[in-house]
Amino acid sequence: MKQQKYGAGGPLRRVQLGNALSAFGSGFTMPYMFIYVDQVRGLGSLAAGLVFTVFALAALVVLPFAGRGIDRYGPRPVLLAGCALAATGAFSFGQASGTAGLLVASFLFGGGVTTCQPALATMIVRCSTPRTRSHAFALQFTLVNLGMGIGALVGGQIVDVADPASLTRLFTIEALTFLGLAAVTGAARIPAAAPVPVAEAGGPTGLRALAKDKAMVRLCLLAGLIFFTCYGQFESGVAAFATDTVKTAPATLGLAIGANALTIVVLQMFMVRLTAKRRRTTAMAATGVIWLGAWGAALVAGLVRGEALAATVAIVSIYVLFGAGESLLAPTLGPIVADLAPARLLGTYNSAFALVKQMAIAVGPAVGVLLVGSGTWPLYLAAMAGCTVLVIVLALRLRGHLTPAQDNAAPAVHERVTRESGSRAGQGAVPIRELRTAA
C-alpha cells in the first residue's frame, strides 16, 4: 500500500536520500567558495567572481550531453559520471592555490553538480506515478532545503579563514558526499522507461525536438523568469539590499534565511495537498502574487530603514514570503516538465530545464548586485516587481498551451483518479505498467 501511495517505494527513498546528501554537501561549501578564493588563497574578488562564472558556465557545456546521455543510456550512468566529475572538482578545488587550478576545478565541480540534476529528476519521474509525482518533487525540494541549511550550519563551524587547512577539509568532505550520492542512489533499481510509441520512434531528437514544443519553450521562458526573480536574487540582490541599504546585521540576515527554510518545511506538504486539486498554472500565478508581497515588504524595509525593529520585521517577511511562494512551485514545475516530455526525450527536457535554471541563477546576481550597489535600490525593487508581474501574466498565458492533464485541471484529475480506482478495484493493485511509466 505504501508503494502505491508514494511511488516506487525503496528506489524512490534512495533517490531522495541521495538528493538530501548532495544538498548537504552543497550547503557545506557553496557559502564559503568566495571567501576561500578571495581571502584564504588571497587571489582577490575578481578571481572569486571568475570562479563562480566558470562554475555556472560549465552547465552550458555539459547539460546538452547529459540530456542525450540520459535518453540513450538511462539516468544511472549519467548520475555516476556527474558524481565522479563533482567529487574530482570539489577535491581539486580544496587543493588548488592558483587561479588557473581553481578555474579548472570550478569547471569540473560545476559540470558535475549540474550533470547530476537532470539525472536525479529523471529518476524521480521514473520512480513515481502521475498521481504521486507532485508529492515526490515537493519532498525533494524540502529535503534539499533541509540538507543545504544543515550543511551551511555545519560548514560554518569548520571554516576558519586564518587556517587554509579548514577549507581544504571542507571541500574534501564535499567530495565524499558526492561519492556517497553515487553509492546510495547509483545502486537503486530504477524502473525502466516507458515504451516509446511507434508513432514517436522516428521523430526528431535532442534540442531540435524541444524547440518545436511550444508549451515547453513557454515553460522554459517562464521558469527562467521565476529563477531570475527569486533564486537569482535570494542570496545576492536581496542580501545586498538588506546589508548595504537597510543596514541589516549579518545575524539578522541569517535569521531571515533560516525563516525561509522553516517556512518551506512547515508549508510544503500543506501546499502539496492544496495544489493537488488546482491548476498548476494557477499555482504559479499565485506564487507571483505572493512574491509581489515580498517586494512590497522590501519597499517598506527601504522606507523605514532608520527604524531597526520595523526594518528587521520587513526583511524577515521578505524571506518568509519567498519561502511560501517556493513551496507552491515545488509540486508544480517538475511535474509539468515530466508531463510535457515524450518518454524518449525525458532526459533532454530535464536537462533543458536545468540549463534554464543555471543560466537565470548566473545572470540574476549580477543584475541585482549591480543595481543595489549603484545606489538605485528603488529601481531594483521596481524591476523585480515588474518581473514578478510578468511571471503572473506568463503563467496564466501558459494555460492555453497545456492539456487539462498537464495543467492538473479538475476534470483530468477526476478522470485519472477514477481510472486508477477502477484499476485497483479490478486488479487489486496499481498496474505494473503505471509504476514503470517515465512520464
Sequence and secondary structure as in RCSB ss.txt:
>XXXX:A:sequence
MKQQKYGAGGPLRRVQLGNALSAFGSGFTMPYMFIYVDQVRGLGSLAAGLVFTVFALAALVVLPFAGRGIDRYGP
RPVLLAGCALAATGAFSFGQASGTAGLLVASFLFGGGVTTCQPALATMIVRCSTPRTRSHAFALQFTLVNLGMGI
GALVGGQIVDVADPASLTRLFTIEALTFLGLAAVTGAARIPAAAPVPVAEAGGPTGLRALAKDKAMVRLCLLAGL
IFFTCYGQFESGVAAFATDTVKTAPATLGLAIGANALTIVVLQMFMVRLTAKRRRTTAMAATGVIWLGAWGAALV
AGLVRGEALAATVAIVSIYVLFGAGESLLAPTLGPIVADLAPARLLGTYNSAFALVKQMAIAVGPAVGVLLVGSG
TWPLYLAAMAGCTVLVIVLALRLRGHLTPAQDNAAPAVHERVTRESGSRAGQGAVPIRELRTAA
>XXXX:A:secstr
 HHHHHSSSHHHHHHHHHHHHHHHHHHHHGGGHHHIIIIIS  HHHHHHHHHHHHHHHHHHHHHHHHHHHHHH H
HHHHHHHHHHHHHHHHHHHH  SHHHHHHHHHHHHHHHHHHHHHHHHHHHHTS TTTHHHHHHHHHHHHHHHHHH
HHHHHHHH  TT HHHHHHHHHHHHHHHHHHHHHHTTS         GGGTTS  HHHHHHT HHHHHHHHHHHH
HIIIIIHHHTTHHHHIIIIIS   HHHHHHHHHHHHHHHHHHHHHHHHHHTTS HHHHHHHHHHHHHHHHHHHHH
HHHTTTSHHHHHHHHHHHHHHHHHHHHHHTTTHHHHHHHHS GGGHHHHHHHHHHHHHHHHHHHHHHHHHHHHTT
 HHHHHHHHHHHHHHHHHHHHHHGGGS TTTTT HHHHHHHHHHHHHHHHHHSS  HHHHT   
